[in-house]
Amino acid sequence: MDKTQLAPYLQASVRHVSNASVQHGNYPQALSTLINPAKAEQAQRQIKSWPGYAPTPMHQLANLAEATGVGTILYKDESHRLGLQSFKALGGPYAVEQLLLQEISKHLQTTVSYESLVNGDHHSICRDITLITATDGNHGCAVAWGARRYGCRCVIYIHTDVSTGRQRALESHGAEVIRVTGNYDDSVRLAARAAADNGWFVVSDTAYPGYTDIPVDIMHGYTLMGAEILDQLESAPTHVFIQGGCGGFAAAVIGYLWVRYKQQRPRFVIVEPQQADCIYQSIQAGTPVTVAGKHDTMMAGLACGEVSLVAWPVIKAGAGDCLAITDEVIKPTVQMLHARGIEAGESAVAGLAGALMAAGRPDLRNTLGLSGDSVVLVFGTEGASDPAIYQAMIRP
């Protein structure tokens, strides 16, 4: 990449807000119920035992670093995680296992072991359990994958704008898919209502009043990415640009890297679409803000209007900044990575696009402390989760 190719990133709109509530020093003890080191280690051990587990690669994008004048750009590539093409493969199935262990123990009135669950000792109980969630695609595939592994029924609610390709992917994992009118947040509420009406179990990655335990389990599943990063890097990055969405992914990365790196933790910058900027507006207000409307963005996996209640305290304490970006930088970023042999879906590249936009603008560069010594970490959160959309993206 030469500097002329940075033009789309310099011309596109970007909004920035600094977090007046950000805390420094060690990870606050008050947040240990949300990201807890012992629970993170338990989740990591469990996931590492799954068939097909392997750490995902870290790519060094040297030419992008040179073009933008930063020291290093590192790309954590989740495009083929456990065959599910997304980091979501870490959270949903882990939460399914934790839920099943709890419900089976309750049914048998004794604590059952993880080994007995994996060995299929409780199949007769599992097949009478129905799991339900709402999704833009990737989380639903992960939950359906976990449900099928243990013989549970799985019902998935999708909203108006979820692509038919992602619906087919959900069905390929054995899910019963129900399309509902409205946006993602509407589908979350409808799934919760269906669960209450039918005695089903919600496995959602976003928390809301009265529903927090499973989203915390999901965040602990996501911490495995942080553990892999510590193994892959000799020292802490200076900056992490990370996708927003409902905030669970961002909170897991922020919390775990803060726990492990302590006072040397990176500067965390959240990136989200301007059409679905609930974290941006929440940071600006200092309290969770709901963004209503259709959330019509190319970044389908980030089209959320409400920040997760269990993610928000970690984000409020740990995220230094938030960027709200527009869709026109997404296709060039997908194409640029494709040319380098890296598969990235449309929601995968927001962090990288935000980093390129920030590094190329002197005012934002200075505000975020980017320099020739900076080590910038970004996450490629998904691969071609909808092949038809991906093929359209990579065509000139």
N, C-alpha and C positions, 0 to 999 in steps of 0.2 A: 504494500500500500504506500503510495506517495501522498504528499500533502494535498494535492489537487483532489484526491478521492475523499478528503474530509469535508468537502463542500456541503453534502447533504446534512452533516451533523452541525455545521456552523450556521446553516440557513434555517433549520427547523426550530420551532418554538420549544422552549424549555422554561419551566418555572422552578424556582428554588426557594426552599424555606429552611432556615436553621432552627434547630430544636433548642429552645431556651431552657428546657428541663433536663437536658442531658447530664448524666452524672459521670464522674471520673473516679479513678481508684479501683479497688477490687469490686467484684460482682456483689451486689447488695444481698445480704442475708434475707431481707424481706422478700426477695424474688425466688428463693430456693424452693418454694412450692410449685413454681412454674417450670423452671429449668433447674433440675436437681442433679448433681454429679453422680450420685449412686444410682438413681433411676436411669440416667443416661447410659451408664455402664451396663446396667441390666439389659436395656433395650439393644445396645450394641452387641452384647454377647449372643442374645437370642437371634438377632437378624443374621449375624455371621454364620449361624448354624443352618440357615436355610439352603436348600439345594439351589445351586447356581449363583450363590453370592460371590462377588469379587469386587474389590475397590474399583471405582471409576477413575478414568485417567485425568491427569492435569496437563493441559497443553500450554506451552509458552508461546505467546503471540508476539514474537520479537519485532516483526515489521510494523505492527500497530504501535508498539511502544516507541519505536524510533520515530514514526510519523507524528506522534502526539507529544513527543518530548518527555515521556515518563520513563522511569528506569525499567520496569518490567510489567507486562500484563499477563496474568495467569487465568486460564479458563478451565474451570472444573466441569467436566463433560458428563452430564447425567443422561445422555441420549439413549443409552442401551441398558439402563439399570434393571437387572433381573428380568430382562426381556420385555419389560413394560414401558420402556422408552421415556421414563420420567423419574425424578426424585421422589414422586408420590409413592412409588413402590416401597419405600422405607416406612412410611407412616401408617397408611391404611391397614395393611396386613398385620402389622404389629399391634395396632389397636384392636383388630378383630381377635387376635390371640388373647389379649388381655381381657377382653369382654367375655370370650368363651370360657376362660379359666374361672372368671368370677361367677358366671351363670351356672356352669356345671358344678362348681363347688357348692353353690347355693342349693341347687337341685338335689345333690347327693348328701348335703349337710356335712360335708367334710372337705378339707382342702385337697385339691387334686394337683398333681405335678404337671409341669410343662411337658415332660417326657411322655406322660400318659396321653396327653392331648395329641402330640405329634405321632405317637404310635397308633392312633385311631381307636383308643380304648373307649371313647365316648361318642362314637359316631351316631348311635341311636338318639342321643340327646341333641347333638348338633343338627341333625336333619329336621328337627322340629323347631329350630330357631330361624327366624327371618331377620335379615339385616337390611337396613335401608339407608340411603344417603342421597344427597343432591350433589350435582357435579357439573363442571364445564367439560369433563372428559377424563382427565388423568387420575384424579382422586377416585372417581367411580370405578375405573378399570382396576385400580389397586385394591379397593374393597371387594370387588367381584372376584378377583384373583384369590384373595385371602378366604373369602366365603367358599369358593369352589374347593379349595384345598381341604377344607374340613367338612364339606358336605352340607353347608347351610344354604338356604334359599336367600337370594339377593334381589332386592328391588331398588332401582335407580331412578330418581327424578331428574330430568334434564329440562332446561328452560328453552324458550323460543329460539334463541340464537345459536344453540349448540348444533354443530354441523352434522349432516347425515353420516359422514365418515366416522366421526367420534361415536355416534350412536351405534354404528355397526361394530366398532371396536368393543364397546360395552357388552353388546350381545354376544360377541365371540368369546367372552369370558363367562358366559352363562347367566348374565343378569337379565332380569325382566325390566325393560325400560319404559318409563311413562313420561311423555313430553307434556309440559304444562305451560300455560300462558304466563308471561312476565319475564323478569330478569333472574339472575342467579339467587339473589337474596329472597325473592318470592318462592323459588323452588325449595330453598332451605326451610322456609316456614311451612310450606305444604308437606314436605317430607316429615317434619316433626309432628304435624297434625295426623298424618296417616299412621305414623308409628304409635301415637297415643290411642288412636281409634282401634287399632288392630293388635296391639300387644307386641309390636315389632321393636327392634333395637336400632337406634340411630347410630351410625358411625360417621360423624361429620368432622371435617377438619377446621371448622369455625365454631367458636363457642358463643353462646348467648345465655341470657338469664335462665338459670336452672339447669344448664347443660355445659359442664366444664371438664369433667374427668377425662373423657375420651379425647377431646382435642389436646389435652396435656400429654396423654400417651402418644398421640401422633407426633407432637413436637419432639418428644424424646426419641422417637424413631428417626426423625430427621437429623438428630445430633450425630448420627454415624458419619454423615458427610464431614462434619467438623473433625471427628477423630481421624478420618482418612487424610484430611488436609494437614493435620499435625504430623502425620507420618510422611507426607509427601514434601513438606517444606522444612527447611533448616531453621527458619525464624519466622516471626509473625509478619504478615503483609502490613503495609501502612494504611491501605484503604480496602474496603470491601463494598462493592456496588451490588446491591441485592434486590431482587424483585419484591414488589409489595403484595398485591392480591389481598386476601383477608388477613395476612400478617403472620400466620403460623410458621411458615418457612423462615421468614425474616427473623422472627423472635427466637426460633431454635438456633439459627446460625449465630445471631448476636449473643444470645445467652451462653451458648456452649463455648464459643471462642473467647468470650469475656471471662468465663470461669477458668479456662485453661491458660490464657495469656495474661490474665490479671491486669496489672497497670500498663502492660505493654500491648494491650488490645488495639486492634486497628480502629480507624475512623470508619464508621458504618454509614453508608449512604443508601437509602431506600429509593428505588425507581419504580414508578407506576404510570399508567396512562392518564392523560389529562381528563379523559372522559370517565374515569373511575378512580378518582384521586382521594379516596376516603382517608388514607394515612396522611397524605399531604395536608388535607384540611383539618384532620385531628391534631397533628403536630402544631399547625398554625393556631388552633383554638386552645390547645393544651388539654383537650378532653375529646373522647370519641365523637365523631361527626358522621352522620349518615348521609350518603350521596344518593339521592333518588334518581330515577330515570332509567333509560334503556342501557346505559353503559356501552354504547356502540363503538367498540374498539377492535382493531385487528388482533390485539393481544388478548385472545379469548380467555386464557387461563388467569388473567389478572383483572377481569371485568367484575370486580366486587365493589359494592357500595357501603359495606359495613366492616369495620375492623373487628377481628375476633377479640372477645373480652379477655381471654387468657394471654393473647399475644400483646395486647396494648400496653400493660405495665412494663414489659421488657423493652418494647420499642420506645416508649416514652423515656425510659431511663437510659437506654443504650444507643439509640440511633442519633447520630450527630446532625444529619441532614436528610432532606427528601427532595427528589426531583420528580416533576410531572412532565412527561414527554408526549410527543404526538406520533401518530402512526407512520409518518413518511420516512422515518429512519429505520423502520423494522425490516422492510424488504431488502434494502441495500446491505444490512448487517447479515441477514440470512444468506444472501448471495456471496458475500465476502467470506463467510465461514465455509460455505459449500465449496468455493474455489480452493480452499485449504484442506478439503477432505473431512470437514466437520459437519455433521448433520445437526441442524438446529431448527426447531419449530418456531412459530411466530411469537410465542410467549417466552422462549428460551433466551432471547437476545436483549431484553430490556436493560439488564444490568450493564452489558457491554456497550450498548448504544448510549446509555447515560454517561458512562465513563468517557467515551470518545467525545461526546458533546461537551462535557465539563473540561476535559483536558485541552480542547481546542479553543476555548473562550477565555481570554486573559482574566476577566473579572471573576468568573466562576472558578477558574483554575486557582487563583490566589485565595479565594474564599475557602476552598476545600483543601488548601495546602498541598496541591499537586506540584511535583517538581521532577527534575531528572533523577532524583534518588527514590522516587515513590515506587512501591511494589503494590500493584493493583490486582486484587482478586475479584473475578466475576464468576457467575454460575450459569452454565448452559442447562437450564432446568428440564428441557424436554427435547426429544428428537422429532421425527416426522410422525407425530401422533395422528395426524390426518394426512395420508399420502397425497390425496388430490390437492389439498391446500398447499402442501409443501412443493409439489411439482409446479404449481402456478407461481409460487414465490421465487423459485430458482430460475424460472424462465426470464430472459432479458426483457 
